[in-house]
Amino acid sequence: LECPSGKTLVVRNLNIFNDNANTATQTLHLTDKSESEAYTIVFGDTDGYTIATKSNASWGYRFVLEEGDKIGFQTDVDSQRIAGSYVLLDSSSRTNYKHKSVKFTSEDEYVTLLTAPAGHTLIVKVIRLGNVSGTNATSNILRLVEATTNTYVTLSQGTINDTTSATFTSTFVLEPGDTIQFLNTEQPMNSTIFYMEMPVPQLRA
């Protein structure tokens, strides 16, 4: 599935049915055109998930695709039946749904995953961090930094094993200048964030 020009595509659910006589091993991939078309980001564990014959798997995240972004599946057997429901929106509206998928290669230092731009508030819906380093990564830290006070709050700290991911679905609100940062102890890592961006209301005398 590819988001067409001038549109934003919000996927509400995806269902995959394995119509093959064998168990299927699959991965779900995202391409963020604004970041890079040279690689895809695996959403979920890079070892993949399995679907027994005549069984299904469902994704209930609100995947967001901006213009040119893509979502796709890689599978090791054929006869996979995929259905999805989505909303197609004009990308020129004041409130925008956004998608950011990146691969970062820094290590043992904080990486800024997302920054609220001037004049805008962000409502973060999903954060997914995937370890593709080949080594278990310990003592990783995800934090929220408030710009006005230059203080931070740790959201989570812990281990992300190789080929696995950590997903956060709590809602976080970022005001202008606020950032979400991640300290990873191995590299490379993948990050995918789905969020809403809206202008801060202007007050008039």
Disulfide bonds with the S-S distance in Angstrom:
none
